[in-house]
């Protein structure tokens, strides 16, 4: 089931800044998660992404992602 809601830039702006977020995990933690995924045979089905932002969005901006990359 998919639930749609009104766009709210504050959801994006609430993501941690890339510099801060990247310091929240270390290489051993990342490798540990990868090992669990591989050990259970899910490497073809699972992707882990560290949600972050590089900038704030203004009131008249939205973040849009396409199959071809960000716009």
C-alpha positions as CSV (number, residue, x, y, z in Angstrom):
1,X,0.0,0.0,0.0
2,X,1.2,3.5,-0.8
3,X,0.2,6.5,1.2
4,X,0.6,9.9,-0.3
5,X,0.5,13.1,1.6
6,X,1.0,16.8,0.9
7,X,4.6,17.9,0.1
8,X,6.4,19.4,3.1
9,X,9.9,20.8,2.6
10,X,10.4,20.5,6.4
11,X,10.6,16.8,6.1
12,X,13.6,17.1,3.8
13,X,15.1,20.0,5.8
14,X,14.8,17.8,9.0
15,X,17.4,15.3,7.6
16,X,20.8,15.6,9.1
17,X,23.5,17.6,7.3
18,X,25.8,15.3,5.3
19,X,28.9,16.2,7.4
20,X,27.1,15.5,10.7
21,X,25.4,12.3,9.5
22,X,28.6,10.9,8.1
23,X,30.1,11.1,11.5
24,X,27.3,9.1,13.1
25,X,28.5,5.8,11.7
26,X,32.0,4.4,11.2
27,X,33.4,1.9,8.6
28,X,33.1,-1.1,11.0
29,X,29.4,-0.4,11.5
30,X,28.8,-0.1,7.7
31,X,30.7,-3.3,7.1
32,X,28.8,-5.0,9.9
33,X,25.4,-4.2,8.3
34,X,26.8,-5.3,4.9
35,X,27.9,-8.6,6.4
36,X,24.5,-9.3,7.9
37,X,22.9,-8.6,4.5
38,X,25.3,-10.9,2.7
39,X,25.2,-13.7,5.3
40,X,21.5,-13.9,4.9
41,X,21.6,-13.8,1.0
42,X,19.9,-10.5,0.6
43,X,22.6,-8.6,-1.3
44,X,20.6,-8.6,-4.5
45,X,17.5,-7.3,-2.8
46,X,18.5,-4.9,-0.1
47,X,20.2,-1.5,-0.3
48,X,21.1,0.6,2.7
49,X,21.2,4.4,2.3
50,X,22.2,7.0,4.9
51,X,19.5,9.7,4.6
52,X,21.1,13.1,4.6
53,X,20.9,16.5,3.0
54,X,23.5,18.8,1.4
55,X,21.3,22.0,1.6
56,X,18.0,23.4,2.9
57,X,15.1,23.8,0.5
58,X,13.4,27.2,0.2
59,X,9.6,27.6,0.3
60,X,9.4,27.6,-3.5
61,X,11.7,24.5,-4.0
62,X,11.1,20.8,-4.0
63,X,13.5,17.8,-4.2
64,X,12.8,15.7,-7.2
65,X,14.4,12.4,-8.1
66,X,14.0,10.5,-11.4
67,X,15.2,7.2,-12.6
68,X,18.0,9.2,-14.3
69,X,19.2,11.0,-11.1
70,X,18.4,14.1,-9.2
71,X,17.0,17.2,-11.0
